[in-house]
Amino acid sequence: MPNRFVALVAGLLLGVIVAIPLAVWAQNKPKVTWPDVSWSKPDQKKPAPKHNIAGSWSTAGGPDEGTQAGGVQLHPNNGKPENNPPYTAHGLEMYKQAKPTEGINLVPPAQQNDPRNFCEPLGFPRWNHYSLRFTRIFQDDAKVMILYHWNSVWRTIWIDGRPLPKLVDGGVEVDGAFREPRWMGYSVGKWLDDNTLEVQTVGTMPEERVWLDNTGRPVSDKVVTTERFRRVDNDTLEWSTSINDPVMYTRPWDTMKFTMRLQDTNTDENENICSPRLYREYNETFGNAISGQ
């Protein structure tokens, strides 16, 4: 009996000894919350890590800077001659067939033909030209993954040394075999220096399925999209995009160049999902109104 009593007392004491450190640990443990987007503090900037663009990023001018509602950032569709793309004859004809709900030639929602408004995928490169307000980038030795805010979709960029697929009619050629076109295309990246990743993308969807931007500018499945991700420092990423589409445009041209700010890894963003039902209800209510009026 005495031995059992001693064992009981020892067990109780052990529990107290263990419980005290656990209680202290629990009090000191950082609280995980659901914070709003918050900018990095300038005095906390660190050098950029080499060959790494991973992080949670938002446009430096504020969350709404990346919306690009009026057309691609560097050349908004506002009627100014310097912002008009270098259309081919076919490209101009395709543009005239577009009926957007944004930009200089907007129409009432009931008359529009933007694939986005029917909840079709945006396709690439339009995903770069739409709601870049918050973007997550993950990375390992073989690939970079970009998670886009709109419709919660991801994109894969291979950085393992594989060649860019060859463009052929209706798709691409990989190791002598035909591959189908994809909404995000086929992306391959290479490091130009310690902090700059250049990415090229081919094999995207044809012109009748996707637009270049919200204002109805066209893009074909022959486009070669080139991006550069330059990590200026730990907290700052420059993300630029240019296109070379000989079907729609007479020469290559730049579409965007954003400065992105690193966000807290715990930052949560609202869901932004295209719902056919919600769009139908919106169209029934506002279908004959011009956006912004």
N, C-alpha and C positions, 0 to 999 in steps of 0.2 A: 504493500500500500504506500509506504513512504516513497518508494521509487517512482510510483505512478504520479504521486503528488508533485515530486520534483520535476518530472518530465512535463507535467501540465504547466507548471509555473515557468519553466524554461521556454516552452512553446509560446506562451503569452508574451513573455519578454521579447522573444525574437520577432513576434508580430509587430510589437511597438517599435522596435529598432528599425525594421523594414519600412513601416508605415511613415515614420517621420521623414526619412529622405524622400520618399515618394511624394509626400505632401509638399515638401519644399520644391521638388522638381516641377510638380504641377503648377505651383504658384509662379515659377520663373519661366515656364514654357511660353514661347511667343504665341499669342492668340491668332489663329487663322480666321480671317474675316472675308467679307465680300466687298472689297473697296472699289470706289469709283476710279476711273482712269486718273492717274496723277503723274505730273511731269517729274523727271529726274532733276535733282538739285545741281546747279552748275558747279558748286564747290566740291561735289562728290565724283566728278568725272575721273575716269581711269583710262589708261591706254587701251586701244582696241586689242582684243585677243587675236592671235594669228589664225587665218583660215577658219574663221568662225563668224557667222552672221545670225546665230540662234538668239531668240529672245521674243518677248512680247512687245510689239511696236505700234505706235500711233503717230499720225501726221503731226509734225512739229507746230504747225499753225493752229492746232486744235482739232478735235475729232471730226468736225465737219469739213475740214480742208480737203480731204480725200474724196468727197462725194462726186465731184466732176459732173454735176447735173447738166451743165451747159456745153458739154463736149470735153474732149481730152484736155488735160490741164494746160499744156503749153500752147494749144491752139483751140481755144473755145469757139464754138460755132455762134459767133455774134455778128456776122456780116462784114467784119473788117477784112479787107483784102489780104492783109498779112497773115491772117489766120485760116485762109482757104487752103485746103490740101491740094497737092498737085494731081488732080484727077486725070485719069485717062478718059477717053470718050465713054467706055463701058462703065467705068467707075462713077462718072457723073450721072449716067442714066440710072444706075442702081440707086444712087443717092436720091434722085428725084422720085423714085418709087417708094421711098421710106415715108412713113407717117408717124413721126415721133410725138410724144407728149412733153418733150423738153427741147430747148434750143430755139433758134430763130424761126423755124418752120413748124412749130408745134401745132397739133390739132386737138380737138376735144377727145377725151378718152374713148368715146364710143366709135371713133373713126380710126383709131391708131392701129398699127400693125407691128409694133415692137414685140419680138419674141419673148422678151423678159416679162411682159405684162400678161402672157399666157403661161407663165411659170416654166418656160423652156429654160434650160441652162444658158447662162451668159456666154459660155465658151471663152476661149483665149484668143487674143489678148484682152478682150473686153473686161475680164475679171480684174485686170489691173486698172481699168478705167472706171471702176464702179465701187463706191463705198469702201475705200481703203482706210477708213477711220480707225480700225483696229485689226491687226494681223499678227498671227503667231507663226514663228519660224522655228522648226526643229531640225536637227542635223546630226548625222553620224558619219562614219568614214566613207560610206558609199553614196549617200544621198542627202539632199535638203528637202524638207517637207514644208510647204507653205499652206497654212490654214486660213482661208478667207472668211471674213465676217458674214458676207451675204450668202445665205443658204447653207452655211457651215460645210463648205466643200474643201477638199485638199488637193494639192498638186505636188508631183514628184519631180525633182531636178536631180539627175544622176551626175555625181562628181567622181565616179570610179574609173574614169579614163575611157569609157566606151565612146565610139564615134557617133556623130549626129546622123540619124537616118537620112536616106536620100529621098527627096521628094519625087513621087511618080504620080501619074494620073489616078485620082481617087484615093490616094493614101500615101504610104511611104514604103521604102524597101529597107529591110533589116537583114543583113547577112544573106542577101540573095532571095529573101522571101518577102511577099507582100504583107503589109500590115494595114489594118483599117484606120481611117481618121479617128481622132479622139477629141472630145470637148476641150481637154487641156493640152492636147498635142503631145509631142515627145520632146522633152527638155534635157539638154546636156550642158553642164557647166565646167569651166576651168578657171583656176586661180591665175590672175594676171600678175599679182604680187601678194604680199602677206595679207592684205586687207581688201582686195578687190576680186569679186567673183563675176565673170562674164558668162551669161547664159544665152543659148540660142534654142529656139523652139520652132518645130515644123510639124506638119501632119495634123493641122486643126480642121475644123468643120467647114463645109462649103458655104458660099455666100447666101444661099437661101435659108440657112439655119441660124446665122449669127450676124450681129452688127459689131462695128468697131467701138462705138460709144452710144450714149443715150440719145443723140440727136440724129441717128440714122446713117451716119457715115458707114460705108461698106468695107468689108474685108473678105478676101477670098481664101481658099484652101491652099493657095500658092504662096502665102505670106511667110516670110522668115522674120521672126520677132527676136530682137536682141535686147537683153537687159544687162544692166550693171548694178551690182550691189557693192557699195564701197562703205566699209565700216570706218568712219572717220576717227571715232574713239569708242570707248566702251558703251556710251549712251547714245551715240548718233550713227544713223545709217542713211546713206544716200541711195535711193532706188530710182533708176531711170529706165525708160523703155523707148525703143525706136522700132519702126517697121519697114520692111522692104517687100512690097506687094506689087509686082509688075502687072498684075491683072487690073488693079484698081487705081494705081498711082504711077506717075512717070518717073519718080525717084524715091529713094528712102527718105523718111522724115521722122523727127522726134515727137513723141506724144506726151511724155510726162517726165518730170524729175522732182521727186519729193524728198525732203529731209524728214526722217522718221526719228522719234524719240523712244528710248527704251522705257518700258513700263515695269512696275512691280510684278514679279512672277505670280503673285496671288491675285492679280487683277482679274475680275470677272466682267464679261460684257453681256449685254442683253441679246437675246435670240433674235435673229432676223431671217425669217423663213418665208418664202413665197407660198401663199395659200390661194389656190384657185377660187375657193369659196369666198374669201375675204375680198379678192379682186372683183369677183362678180357682184358682191354687195356694194363695193365702192362704185363700180361702173353703173349700177342701177340708180345710185343716188346722185352721182356727179357726172354721168356719162356725156352730157351735152355741154359741160362747162370747159373752158380753156384753163389749163393749169396756171396758177399764179394770178388769176383774175377773180 
